[in-house]
Amino acid sequence: MVDEMLEHDDLMLDPPPSGGMCGDHGGITKAGAPCRSRLNLSPTSGRCLQHDADRAESAHALRIAGGRASGMKQRMARAALPEGAPKAPRTLEDAVRIAAWITRATLVGEIDVRVSEAATKAVRQFQLGEEKRAMQKELVALRTQLAALKKPRGRVA
């Protein structure tokens, strides 16, 4: 969107008509001082994008695009994008693989430390659940084996 906007002649970085600043042509800051911007001055009015009434719509569109880009950057800094994150674990080997991914992603800055901590806790809970399930299966098998050993055996004469 910004690229399309920058293709328009009214948004190109043109030199000011007199080589001055926006304030030289009536641009005033919120504080009441003359605007000192020398960038993106209109060739007709000599004002910057923020102070040129004829380009108010373009300025608004650029602010929206900047806000979207900033929001996306913040979202990307907080968490991994879905295509970059590993799939949900199904086995203990998966949990180990994901823990290794979390470690690397945190170290190289792909994910935020808070995301790393939460993901590590989630992987640990999965690991504990899988270990508990494996122990329960083993316990059932051992009880079955013990019950079979306790049964009286018939004597062979």
FIMAR-782807 format. One record per residue: residue in three letters; x, y, z of N, C-alpha, C, CB in turn; residue number from 1. Coordinates in Angstrom, 2 decimals. Atoms other than C-alpha are relative to their C-alpha. Last residue first. Glycine has a CB too. Example, Ala and Ser with C-alpha at 12.3 -4.5 7.8 and 13.67 -1.06 7.14 Angstrom:
% residues 2
[site "SER",[-0.82,-1.19,-0.06],[13.67,-1.06,7.14],[-0.77,1.09,0.73],[0.41,0.46,-1.42],2]
[site "ALA",[0.89,-1.19,0.00],[12.30,-4.50,7.80],[0.90,1.20,0.00],[-0.99,0.03,1.25],1]
END
This chain:
% residues 157
[site "ALA",[-0.44,1.16,-0.76],[1.36,-85.73,39.60],[0.74,-0.99,-0.81],[-1.14,-0.67,0.64],157]
[site "VAL",[-0.05,1.10,0.95],[1.13,-82.25,38.09],[0.54,-1.20,0.75],[0.89,0.36,-1.25],156]
[site "ARG",[-1.18,0.87,-0.09],[0.09,-79.74,40.56],[-0.12,-1.13,-1.02],[0.16,-0.58,1.43],155]
[site "GLY",[0.34,1.41,-0.19],[-2.32,-76.95,39.57],[1.25,-0.88,0.04],[-0.94,-0.47,-1.10],154]
[site "ARG",[-0.23,0.85,1.16],[-1.04,-73.49,39.95],[-0.39,-1.43,0.35],[1.47,0.09,-0.47],153]
[site "PRO",[-0.53,1.34,-0.33],[-2.47,-71.07,42.42],[0.12,-0.85,-1.25],[-0.91,-0.70,1.02],152]
[site "LYS",[1.00,1.05,0.17],[-2.82,-67.57,40.99],[0.62,-1.35,0.36],[-0.56,-0.02,-1.47],151]
[site "LYS",[0.63,0.33,-1.28],[-0.33,-65.14,42.48],[-1.02,-1.13,-0.13],[-0.67,1.23,0.58],150]
[site "LEU",[-0.97,0.75,-0.82],[1.89,-65.10,39.37],[-0.61,-0.44,1.34],[1.24,0.86,0.26],149]
[site "ALA",[-0.19,1.32,0.63],[-1.01,-64.10,37.12],[0.95,-0.85,0.83],[0.54,0.16,-1.43],148]
[site "ALA",[1.22,0.78,-0.24],[-1.95,-61.28,39.49],[0.13,-1.40,-0.59],[-1.23,0.72,-0.60],147]
[site "LEU",[-0.02,0.42,-1.41],[1.65,-60.05,39.44],[-1.22,-0.84,0.33],[0.05,1.24,0.92],146]
[site "GLN",[-1.03,1.03,-0.14],[1.69,-59.99,35.62],[0.05,-0.54,1.42],[1.38,0.55,-0.40],145]
[site "THR",[0.52,1.18,0.69],[-1.58,-58.05,35.49],[0.98,-1.17,0.14],[-0.25,0.30,-1.49],144]
[site "ARG",[1.06,0.54,-0.86],[-0.27,-55.67,38.11],[-0.61,-1.26,-0.62],[-1.10,1.05,0.23],143]
[site "LEU",[-0.63,0.67,-1.15],[2.94,-55.21,36.10],[-1.04,-0.60,0.94],[0.89,0.99,0.77],142]
[site "ALA",[-0.64,1.23,0.49],[1.02,-54.48,32.88],[0.64,-0.76,1.16],[1.05,0.33,-1.07],141]
[site "VAL",[1.08,0.95,0.33],[-1.25,-51.98,34.66],[0.60,-1.32,-0.45],[-0.92,0.58,-1.09],140]
[site "LEU",[0.58,0.45,-1.26],[1.80,-50.27,36.19],[-1.12,-1.02,-0.24],[-0.53,1.20,0.80],139]
[site "GLU",[-0.94,0.96,-0.58],[3.56,-50.09,32.81],[-0.55,-0.57,1.30],[1.37,0.67,0.24],138]
[site "LYS",[0.04,1.22,0.83],[0.52,-48.45,31.24],[0.91,-1.08,0.58],[0.42,0.33,-1.46],137]
[site "GLN",[1.28,0.66,-0.26],[0.30,-46.00,34.15],[-0.13,-1.28,-0.82],[-1.16,0.94,-0.30],136]
[site "MET",[-0.12,0.70,-1.28],[4.02,-45.21,33.84],[-1.30,-0.72,0.36],[0.37,0.99,1.12],135]
[site "ALA",[-0.88,1.17,0.20],[3.63,-44.42,30.13],[0.15,-0.79,1.30],[1.39,0.45,-0.50],134]
[site "ARG",[0.76,0.97,0.77],[0.64,-42.12,30.85],[0.83,-1.28,-0.21],[-0.42,0.60,-1.36],133]
[site "LYS",[1.00,0.59,-0.91],[2.60,-40.33,33.58],[-0.81,-1.07,-0.72],[-0.93,1.10,0.55],132]
[site "GLU",[-0.72,0.88,-0.91],[5.54,-39.79,31.22],[-0.96,-0.70,0.96],[1.06,0.79,0.80],131]
[site "GLU",[-0.40,1.18,0.76],[3.21,-38.42,28.55],[0.74,-0.99,0.89],[0.87,0.40,-1.19],130]
[site "GLY",[1.19,0.78,0.30],[1.58,-36.05,31.03],[0.34,-1.28,-0.74],[-0.98,0.82,-0.82],129]
[site "LEU",[0.42,0.63,-1.24],[4.93,-34.84,32.35],[-1.23,-0.88,-0.22],[-0.31,1.06,1.07],128]
[site "GLN",[-0.97,1.04,-0.34],[6.17,-34.20,28.81],[-0.41,-0.74,1.27],[1.41,0.61,0.18],127]
[site "PHE",[0.23,1.11,0.92],[3.01,-32.30,27.89],[0.92,-1.17,0.35],[0.23,0.45,-1.46],126]
[site "GLN",[1.26,0.62,-0.42],[3.36,-30.17,31.01],[-0.34,-1.19,-0.91],[-1.14,1.03,0.00],125]
[site "ARG",[-0.29,0.75,-1.23],[7.02,-29.51,30.13],[-1.27,-0.70,0.51],[0.56,0.94,1.10],124]
[site "VAL",[-0.70,1.22,0.42],[6.06,-28.49,26.59],[0.30,-0.88,1.21],[1.32,0.34,-0.75],123]
[site "ALA",[0.98,0.85,0.69],[3.51,-26.03,27.98],[0.64,-1.32,-0.43],[-0.58,0.74,-1.22],122]
[site "LYS",[0.91,0.56,-1.02],[6.02,-24.62,30.47],[-1.00,-0.94,-0.65],[-0.74,1.13,0.74],121]
[site "THR",[-0.77,1.00,-0.74],[8.61,-24.19,27.70],[-0.87,-0.65,1.07],[1.24,0.64,0.65],120]
[site "ALA",[-0.09,1.20,0.84],[6.02,-22.45,25.53],[0.77,-1.11,0.71],[0.68,0.33,-1.34],119]
[site "ALA",[1.32,0.64,0.06],[5.18,-20.00,28.31],[0.05,-1.28,-0.82],[-1.04,0.98,-0.61],118]
[site "GLU",[0.33,0.54,-1.32],[8.84,-19.23,28.99],[-1.34,-0.73,-0.01],[-0.03,1.11,1.05],117]
[site "SER",[-0.87,1.16,-0.25],[9.67,-18.84,25.31],[-0.33,-0.66,1.33],[1.47,0.43,-0.03],116]
[site "VAL",[0.57,1.08,0.80],[6.70,-16.55,24.75],[0.79,-1.28,0.25],[-0.01,0.36,-1.52],115]
[site "ARG",[1.25,0.39,-0.67],[7.93,-14.39,27.61],[-0.70,-1.13,-0.75],[-0.95,1.21,0.11],114]
[site "VAL",[-0.33,0.81,-1.18],[11.46,-14.41,26.15],[-1.27,-0.45,0.72],[0.90,0.79,0.97],113]
[site "ASP",[-0.19,-0.76,-1.22],[10.15,-13.14,22.81],[0.25,-0.93,1.18],[-1.23,0.89,0.27],112]
[site "ILE",[1.17,-0.13,-0.88],[10.51,-15.30,19.74],[0.41,0.77,1.25],[-0.59,-1.39,0.36],111]
[site "GLU",[1.19,0.25,0.81],[12.88,-15.22,16.76],[-1.28,0.11,0.81],[0.09,-1.37,-0.64],110]
[site "GLY",[0.96,-1.09,0.00],[15.56,-13.53,18.86],[-1.21,-0.20,-0.88],[0.67,1.23,-0.40],109]
[site "VAL",[-0.22,-0.82,1.19],[18.47,-15.84,18.04],[-1.03,1.11,-0.14],[-0.02,-0.87,-1.24],108]
[site "LEU",[-1.39,-0.48,0.08],[18.66,-17.30,21.54],[0.24,0.91,-1.19],[0.94,-1.18,-0.07],107]
[site "THR",[-0.21,-1.02,-1.03],[14.89,-17.55,21.95],[1.39,0.61,-0.13],[-0.19,-0.60,1.41],106]
[site "ALA",[0.80,-1.17,0.39],[14.40,-19.38,18.65],[0.17,1.14,1.01],[-1.48,-0.38,-0.12],105]
[site "ARG",[-0.66,-0.69,1.11],[17.26,-21.75,19.49],[-0.74,1.29,-0.36],[0.09,-0.92,-1.22],104]
[site "THR",[-1.31,-0.50,-0.45],[15.89,-22.69,22.91],[0.66,0.81,-1.11],[0.91,-1.18,0.42],103]
[site "ILE",[0.25,-1.15,-0.87],[12.33,-22.96,21.63],[1.32,0.62,0.44],[-0.85,-0.41,1.24],102]
[site "TRP",[0.39,-1.11,0.87],[13.46,-25.26,18.79],[-0.21,1.27,0.83],[-1.29,-0.35,-0.78],101]
[site "ALA",[-1.22,-0.44,0.69],[15.31,-27.50,21.27],[-0.31,1.18,-0.91],[0.61,-1.16,-0.82],100]
[site "ALA",[-0.80,-0.69,-1.01],[12.19,-27.67,23.45],[1.30,0.52,-0.62],[0.31,-0.94,1.19],99]
[site "ILE",[0.59,-1.34,-0.17],[10.18,-28.52,20.33],[0.79,0.80,1.04],[-1.48,-0.11,0.42],98]
[site "ARG",[-0.27,-0.77,1.22],[12.49,-31.44,19.46],[-0.53,1.44,0.14],[-0.65,-0.69,-1.23],97]
[site "VAL",[-1.43,-0.32,-0.04],[12.38,-32.73,23.04],[0.37,0.86,-1.20],[0.87,-1.29,0.03],96]
[site "ALA",[-0.18,-1.00,-1.05],[8.58,-32.54,23.02],[1.45,0.43,0.10],[-0.48,-0.56,1.36],95]
[site "ASP",[0.50,-1.28,0.51],[8.43,-34.34,19.67],[0.23,1.11,1.03],[-1.50,-0.09,-0.35],94]
[site "GLU",[-1.02,-0.46,0.95],[10.63,-37.12,21.08],[-0.40,1.34,-0.61],[0.22,-1.05,-1.11],93]
[site "LEU",[-1.07,-0.62,-0.79],[8.22,-37.40,24.02],[1.12,0.52,-0.90],[0.56,-0.99,1.02],92]
[site "THR",[-0.84,0.97,-0.70],[5.45,-38.02,21.51],[1.02,0.74,0.84],[0.71,-0.96,-0.99],91]
[site "ARG",[0.81,1.20,-0.17],[2.52,-36.13,20.02],[0.77,-1.07,0.78],[-0.43,-0.55,-1.37],90]
[site "PRO",[-0.66,1.28,-0.28],[3.91,-32.61,20.13],[-1.00,-1.14,0.15],[0.84,0.11,1.27],89]
[site "ALA",[0.25,0.43,-1.38],[2.03,-29.77,18.41],[0.66,-1.37,0.24],[-1.53,-0.08,0.28],88]
[site "LYS",[1.33,0.54,-0.24],[3.62,-28.72,15.11],[-0.12,-0.45,1.46],[-0.31,-1.18,-0.96],87]
[site "PRO",[0.15,1.45,0.19],[6.74,-26.55,15.09],[-1.43,-0.44,0.29],[0.99,-0.76,0.91],86]
[site "ALA",[0.06,0.75,-1.25],[6.43,-22.79,14.68],[-0.14,-1.50,-0.28],[-1.17,0.48,0.88],85]
[site "GLY",[-1.33,0.24,-0.53],[7.61,-21.01,11.55],[0.03,-0.86,1.25],[0.65,1.29,0.30],84]
[site "GLU",[-0.77,0.83,0.94],[4.38,-21.25,9.54],[1.41,-0.31,0.52],[0.09,0.68,-1.35],83]
[site "PRO",[0.45,1.39,0.08],[2.36,-20.11,12.55],[0.84,-0.88,-0.93],[-1.42,-0.04,-0.45],82]
[site "LEU",[1.07,0.10,0.98],[4.45,-16.97,13.10],[-0.38,-1.47,-0.17],[0.43,0.62,-1.35],81]
[site "ALA",[-0.40,0.54,1.29],[6.46,-17.10,16.27],[-1.20,-0.01,-0.93],[0.58,-1.43,0.16],80]
[site "ALA",[0.22,1.43,0.22],[5.37,-14.87,19.09],[0.49,-0.41,-1.38],[-1.48,-0.36,0.17],79]
[site "ARG",[0.55,0.72,-1.15],[5.94,-11.51,20.71],[-0.04,-1.50,-0.21],[-1.38,0.50,0.31],78]
[site "ALA",[-0.99,0.03,-1.08],[8.31,-9.89,18.21],[-0.51,-0.81,1.18],[0.34,1.42,0.45],77]
[site "MET",[-1.06,0.93,0.38],[6.06,-10.84,15.29],[1.05,-0.11,1.11],[0.66,0.45,-1.32],76]
[site "ARG",[0.54,1.36,-0.07],[3.11,-9.19,16.98],[1.08,-1.02,-0.32],[-1.18,-0.17,-0.95],75]
[site "GLN",[0.18,0.35,-1.40],[5.17,-6.04,17.60],[-0.55,-1.41,0.16],[-0.93,1.00,0.68],74]
[site "LYS",[-1.34,0.18,-0.57],[6.36,-5.90,13.99],[-0.11,-0.41,1.47],[0.84,1.29,-0.14],73]
[site "MET",[-0.49,1.29,0.48],[2.81,-6.43,12.75],[1.38,-0.29,0.60],[0.06,-0.02,-1.54],72]
[site "GLY",[0.75,1.06,-0.68],[1.57,-3.59,14.93],[0.48,-1.38,-0.40],[-1.48,0.13,-0.29],71]
[site "SER",[-0.47,0.03,-1.38],[4.31,-1.29,13.64],[-0.68,-1.10,0.79],[-0.22,1.34,0.68],70]
[site "ALA",[-1.35,0.58,0.04],[3.49,-2.15,10.03],[0.57,-0.12,1.41],[0.94,0.85,-0.88],69]
[site "ARG",[0.13,1.44,0.30],[-0.20,-1.55,10.67],[1.36,-0.67,0.00],[-0.69,-0.21,-1.37],68]
[site "GLY",[0.56,0.65,-1.18],[0.52,1.77,12.36],[-0.15,-1.49,-0.20],[-1.34,0.60,0.36],67]
[site "GLY",[-1.06,0.08,-1.01],[2.76,2.83,9.50],[-0.46,-0.68,1.27],[0.51,1.39,0.33],66]
[site "ALA",[-0.93,1.04,0.45],[0.08,1.97,6.95],[1.14,-0.16,1.00],[0.57,0.34,-1.39],65]
[site "ILE",[0.66,1.29,-0.18],[-2.47,4.00,8.92],[0.94,-1.14,-0.38],[-1.30,-0.08,-0.85],64]
[site "ARG",[0.04,0.26,-1.45],[-0.08,6.96,9.19],[-0.66,-1.35,0.28],[-0.77,1.12,0.74],63]
[site "LEU",[-1.35,0.38,-0.43],[0.63,6.74,5.44],[0.04,-0.30,1.50],[1.00,1.11,-0.34],62]
[site "ALA",[-0.25,1.37,0.49],[-3.10,6.73,4.63],[1.39,-0.48,0.41],[-0.13,-0.05,-1.54],61]
[site "HIS",[0.79,0.92,-0.82],[-3.63,9.81,6.83],[0.25,-1.46,-0.41],[-1.51,0.33,-0.11],60]
[site "ALA",[-0.66,0.05,-1.32],[-0.79,11.67,5.14],[-0.73,-0.98,0.90],[0.05,1.40,0.65],59]
[site "SER",[-1.22,0.80,0.16],[-2.24,10.80,1.72],[0.73,-0.15,1.33],[0.93,0.65,-1.05],58]
[site "GLU",[0.43,1.39,0.18],[-5.67,12.09,2.76],[1.21,-0.93,-0.15],[-0.92,-0.12,-1.24],57]
[site "ALA",[0.44,0.54,-1.30],[-4.15,15.30,4.15],[-0.41,-1.47,-0.12],[-1.17,0.82,0.55],56]
[site "ARG",[-0.48,1.39,-0.08],[-2.26,15.99,0.88],[-0.40,-0.66,1.33],[1.52,-0.05,-0.16],55]
[site "ASP",[0.35,0.70,1.24],[-4.07,19.22,-0.12],[0.40,-1.48,0.04],[0.67,0.68,-1.19],54]
[site "ALA",[1.42,0.36,-0.04],[-3.94,20.42,3.50],[-0.43,-0.77,-1.25],[-0.86,1.26,0.13],53]
[site "ASP",[0.59,-0.36,1.29],[-0.14,20.37,3.46],[-1.44,-0.50,-0.03],[0.84,-0.60,-1.20],52]
[site "HIS",[0.59,-1.35,-0.06],[1.08,20.39,7.06],[-0.65,0.44,-1.30],[1.06,0.98,0.39],51]
[site "GLN",[0.85,-0.17,-1.17],[1.82,16.69,7.63],[-0.72,1.35,0.02],[0.82,-0.15,1.26],50]
[site "LEU",[1.20,0.82,0.12],[3.13,16.05,4.10],[-0.98,0.25,1.17],[0.38,-1.48,-0.06],49]
[site "CYS",[-0.22,1.44,-0.16],[5.59,18.90,4.33],[-1.34,-0.73,-0.06],[0.74,-0.31,1.33],48]
[site "ARG",[0.21,0.58,-1.33],[4.80,22.36,2.99],[0.26,-1.51,-0.01],[-1.43,0.29,0.49],47]
[site "GLY",[-1.24,-0.09,-0.78],[6.27,24.14,-0.04],[-0.12,-0.59,1.39],[0.42,1.42,0.11],46]
[site "SER",[0.22,-0.79,-1.22],[2.78,24.75,-1.46],[1.28,0.18,0.81],[-1.05,-0.66,0.85],45]
[site "THR",[0.92,-1.12,0.20],[3.33,23.70,-5.09],[-0.13,0.87,1.25],[-1.38,-0.51,-0.40],44]
[site "PRO",[-0.56,-0.97,0.94],[6.44,21.52,-5.04],[-0.92,1.21,-0.21],[0.27,-0.68,-1.34],43]
[site "SER",[0.80,-0.10,1.23],[5.16,19.86,-1.88],[0.64,1.03,-0.93],[-1.47,0.40,0.33],42]
[site "LEU",[0.70,-1.27,0.15],[7.85,19.17,0.69],[-0.71,0.04,-1.34],[0.98,1.20,0.14],41]
[site "ASN",[1.31,0.20,0.60],[8.71,15.53,1.26],[-0.81,1.29,-0.07],[-0.77,-1.04,0.79],40]
[site "LEU",[0.29,1.19,0.78],[11.60,16.26,3.59],[-1.43,0.01,-0.53],[0.23,-1.23,0.84],39]
[site "ARG",[-0.50,-0.28,1.34],[12.88,19.66,4.77],[-0.34,-1.16,-0.94],[1.53,0.25,0.03],38]
[site "SER",[-0.16,1.10,0.94],[10.95,19.62,8.04],[0.49,0.50,-1.35],[-1.31,-0.76,-0.17],37]
[site "ARG",[-1.37,0.01,0.50],[11.59,22.49,10.46],[0.26,-1.10,-1.03],[0.97,-0.15,1.15],36]
[site "CYS",[-0.43,1.37,0.27],[7.94,23.32,11.13],[1.38,0.04,-0.65],[-1.02,-0.75,-0.93],35]
[site "PRO",[-0.04,0.35,1.42],[7.57,26.86,12.50],[0.54,-1.43,-0.18],[0.88,1.02,-0.79],34]
[site "ALA",[-1.26,-0.38,0.65],[6.80,26.89,16.21],[-0.07,-0.35,-1.48],[1.21,-0.71,0.67],33]
[site "GLY",[0.10,-1.36,0.52],[3.26,26.86,17.63],[1.27,0.49,-0.68],[-0.36,0.93,1.11],32]
[site "ALA",[-0.54,-0.92,-1.01],[3.76,23.83,19.88],[-0.04,1.45,-0.47],[1.43,-0.40,0.36],31]
[site "LYS",[0.99,-0.10,-1.07],[1.47,21.82,17.62],[0.45,0.97,1.08],[-0.28,-1.38,0.61],30]
[site "THR",[0.11,1.19,-0.86],[3.88,22.57,14.78],[-1.09,0.21,1.05],[1.35,-0.32,0.67],29]
[site "ILE",[-0.17,-0.29,-1.43],[3.29,25.31,12.16],[-0.19,-1.29,0.79],[-1.01,1.10,0.48],28]
[site "GLY",[0.19,1.21,-0.80],[3.76,24.99,8.38],[0.34,0.27,1.47],[0.86,-1.15,-0.54],27]
[site "GLY",[1.18,-0.04,-0.85],[3.37,28.46,6.83],[-0.25,-1.25,0.83],[-1.17,0.25,-0.82],26]
[site "HIS",[1.20,-0.13,0.84],[5.74,28.35,3.87],[-1.28,-0.13,0.81],[0.02,-1.06,-1.11],25]
[site "ASP",[-0.18,-1.19,0.83],[9.01,28.99,5.70],[-1.23,0.28,-0.86],[1.23,-0.16,-0.90],24]
[site "GLY",[0.40,-1.18,-0.77],[7.77,26.49,8.28],[0.17,1.29,-0.77],[0.79,0.07,1.27],23]
[site "CYS",[1.46,-0.06,0.03],[8.02,23.70,5.70],[-0.48,1.27,0.70],[-0.61,-1.26,0.66],22]
[site "MET",[0.69,0.97,-0.84],[11.72,24.41,5.33],[-1.50,0.20,-0.12],[0.45,0.14,1.48],21]
[site "GLY",[0.16,-0.26,-1.41],[13.77,26.14,2.68],[-0.66,-1.14,0.75],[-0.79,1.22,0.20],20]
[site "GLY",[-1.08,0.62,-0.74],[15.20,25.28,-0.73],[-0.12,0.17,1.50],[1.30,0.54,-0.45],19]
[site "SER",[-1.01,-1.02,-0.31],[12.92,27.81,-2.43],[1.16,-0.59,0.79],[-0.63,1.14,0.78],18]
[site "PRO",[-0.12,-1.01,1.04],[10.60,25.43,-4.30],[1.10,1.02,0.29],[-1.30,0.72,-0.18],17]
[site "PRO",[0.95,-1.11,-0.19],[11.30,22.59,-1.90],[0.23,1.07,-1.06],[0.15,0.61,1.43],16]
[site "PRO",[-0.63,-1.12,-0.70],[13.17,19.61,-3.33],[-1.01,1.14,0.15],[1.26,0.49,-0.76],15]
[site "ASP",[-0.42,-1.06,0.91],[10.89,16.76,-4.18],[0.71,1.10,0.78],[-1.20,0.58,-0.78],14]
[site "LEU",[-0.86,-0.91,-0.74],[10.61,13.61,-2.14],[0.57,1.03,-0.96],[1.15,-0.77,0.73],13]
[site "MET",[-1.42,0.18,0.25],[7.74,12.00,-4.00],[0.79,1.04,0.78],[0.31,0.09,-1.51],12]
[site "LEU",[-0.67,0.51,-1.18],[4.32,12.06,-2.38],[1.49,-0.17,-0.19],[-0.61,-1.31,0.40],11]
[site "ASP",[0.17,-0.92,-1.12],[2.43,14.29,-4.85],[0.71,-0.49,1.27],[-1.47,0.20,0.28],10]
[site "ASP",[-0.88,-1.16,0.07],[3.86,12.41,-7.83],[-0.09,0.90,1.22],[-0.31,0.80,-1.23],9]
[site "HIS",[0.69,-1.22,0.39],[2.19,9.15,-6.88],[0.95,1.18,0.06],[-1.22,0.24,0.90],8]
[site "GLU",[-0.09,-0.14,1.44],[4.46,6.10,-6.81],[-0.68,1.27,-0.48],[-0.61,-1.20,-0.68],7]
[site "LEU",[-1.23,-0.70,0.31],[4.93,6.53,-3.06],[0.20,0.17,-1.50],[1.19,-0.73,0.59],6]
[site "MET",[0.16,-1.41,-0.32],[1.29,5.66,-2.52],[1.25,0.79,-0.40],[-0.29,0.19,1.48],5]
[site "GLU",[0.91,-0.58,0.98],[1.61,2.35,-4.32],[-0.12,1.50,0.22],[-1.38,-0.66,0.06],4]
[site "ASP",[-0.72,-0.05,1.27],[4.68,1.48,-2.24],[-0.86,0.63,-1.09],[0.42,-1.41,-0.42],3]
[site "VAL",[-0.90,-1.15,-0.06],[2.79,2.43,0.92],[0.74,0.14,-1.31],[0.99,-0.12,1.17],2]
[site "MET",[0.83,-1.19,0.00],[0.00,0.00,0.00],[0.87,1.25,0.00],[-0.94,0.00,1.21],1]
END
